[in-house]
Amino acid sequence: MISIKQRLQALAEPDYRAFQAGLLPGVDNLLGVRLPSLRRLARELAREEGAACLSRLTEDSFEETMLQGMVIGCLPDRPETVLPLAASFVPKITNWSLCDSFCSGFKLAARCPGIVWDFVLPYLSSEEEFAARFGVVMLLFYYVDNDHIDRVLELLGTVEQPGYYARMAVAWALSVCYVRFPEKTLAWLEECRLDDFTYNKALQKAVESRCVTPAQRGLLRSKKRKAI
């Protein structure tokens, strides 16, 4: 039987590896496998082997680590099986790509939003940069809706992790909140105590959205905090 490592090697593209390296500084174990190929392999492994395949996956390459998260996200099992696996994966997240790909494929959040909400909340107060980012990105992918928007805005204002990737996740989440709930989010931003960097980045990312009107862009630009 062909090993998972061999399958990843067969999918690797040197040119794509070079492209990835520019986006992931400091990551030196890249193979160069595209995300759609990784997701197809993860679905296959989850379908044919379930969680048992995780014992065959290591952190020898960036892609093998990412595959672990994708398999966990694909599992159709009950929360009591999936959530401990997710909790064991979060400490392995060491960059924005591992984080965001894991979050975007976490299907349990759609099936059991209340249970996953309770699972995610403690990560928002984590002192670890990428654990905090995990919590924030989960909110922006699954909970910026009518039922959660007020609580999401409140929680985003409580994230104190100072790392760049945690702050950028908060800014990204706020831009998503603005696109979906512009009046409510703008009112919150006008009263919030966010640091200037995160606040201005939130405005910038909202301005860059194709879903924002020219009038909204002008209003957002007028709200930018000036450097003292």
PyMOL commands that set and color helices and strands:
alter all, ss='L'
color gray80, all
select helices_A, chain A and resi 4-11+14-23+35-48+50-56+62-74+79-92+96-104+108-111+113-125+129-142+149-156+164-180+182-191+196-208+214-222
alter helices_A, ss='H'
color red, helices_A
deselect
rebuild
show_as cartoon
